[in-house]
Amino acid sequence: MDYTGRHVAVLGLGRSGEAATRLLLESGASVTVLDSGDPAPRRAVAETLSSRGARVVLGNDALRCAQDFDFAVLSPGIDPVVPLARRPVEAGVPLLGEIELAYRSCQCPVIAITGTNGKTTTTGLTAALLNAAGLRAEACGNIGVPFSEVAARSSSLDAAVVEVSSFQLETTDTFRPQVAVWTNFSANHLDRYPDVEAYFTAKLHLFDRQTADDFAVVNARLDLPALRAQRVRFSAAPDAVADFTMKGDVMMHQREPLLAMSETRLRGPHNAENLMAAFAAAICLGGTLCRRQS
């Protein structure tokens, strides 16, 4: 993505904000980094980014900065309701999440994984399965490595496996993973959302821009509306109707044995479902890569 001539604000100077800043600078943007937190622990990173051409504004000065930006990038750890994030929105500056920014520059297929529980485990398992199969995949997003960092080197990858939260999905507008995974759902983050339904709706944004060429890997217990993507279901529940199921200790794929859980270090139905989701995502990505190469 070429951002030459664009003036962009990056909100937050954590690891994701730093990665987003580097990605934007490499893409030709003029970048101003704003962080209203305690300046002391951020000075070293601020000096490094300043030496690369970014303007860095810390502390209370960040809340007084003019909002003459083409768009602003919100780091994952910043709540959109805090003053640092509200000011550009109130000034009419478009607000993108770091996930959205990274996606626009990503040059490889994306597997995106969300869920109330298990998403970090599933993200790591999916990347491990792909690498074991000889593909080049990196786990990133909420798992620790910013998506922007991986997007910068994505031309050498077969897949980016991205853990995403409901908060991050709220600030996307083109994000379209080739494989979208929803591990499970339970009431959570009700300090952020008015009710469980609002939290559920935020998670659903994962599938918003998928097409019939994409895959939605979902827990069979989720009651979801119609999706445009090809749906692949998994469940460790007894007598589940799904593409991936359990028969005793053995994981089944379309009624054929795939793997005995006793051959792994994973225990419990929840981990069986995490592993099912990872296998499903890897198999779906394989189909996507075959189509791209044909």
Steps between C-alpha positions, in 0.01 A plus 500: 500500500641838400433780749729758339367848570262380775521644851408228751465497878586185695323495836701317763869415522487141616642219290210512251523878467872474436446229235224704333727805493783307338262353240362845414845657476614222266188569291584867456269659756571801716431365851416669828492269802278611788513340846344672800642257756804545723780613264788349700472132392439605139793733442739240359251378239402861427863591430543199268187585301594868488837404351308315226293806413191478722378788711428376855284693745476364856306571818243777524640663185354207304151615603564851370638402160321639193290237321606574141538133400379301201421215739596368843604149604376371837729263689322187638544591867326837475129529569329709226315700770813651659585862408804404289276295270193726517679818386572390140151353463343825621717687248373280216821298461434139388608250767650163404611220727854367482354172368337686210819689419705179497244317288517768230874437465496123548612307191411148612174323589362572847351261754321701770404339830264633765301359791435564865746227601764294324590743224865535604543122522325451165710769333822336615381152402394616154836661425680191632295266279565711191872517568512124563337456157784695336320834469636829628256638757531741791268544797430862588241747628393468863734204538786748550658583162317794336331424167669812355840347574410181313328688216829679430662165412190325368627472142715208619215323684228255400270617781459744786308341788346791688332493839236774506275632774152645477653842579731477199220387269309820579765708320522310170339588169670285235634214716415173323675185623506209257436277802310636802482292819264550796598261782214553748289764672401588855408820683804727537614862471169627636693797636549601136174381341147582621389135481597154377326558166720801425812297579375219273433746218851644532646150456285445191690778320766233437289369210368831362703515179554133426371356173409155374871445424587528870454270800328551836619246757252511787406312814189299421335624820501860376162617371614716209309678225555411135861553392631554148811292565514120485420385853709229670374385841679333789390372840621264771146461637356147496287428191594834343412557136814660358789456258743442789377286790629268772454123516631402838861624509523537123445819303296431189490700176190427294469164681860400427755468785742794507689492831480337843517760775717260700772566240506867602573688821158663489232394744129574539213568258591868472847417374356238265286776348799736478689233309200426277475870412873511422482194275192640326670835440813333364301275266291794378812708435643210301197513274536876465869474405423229242241728336748790494763285329268342241 
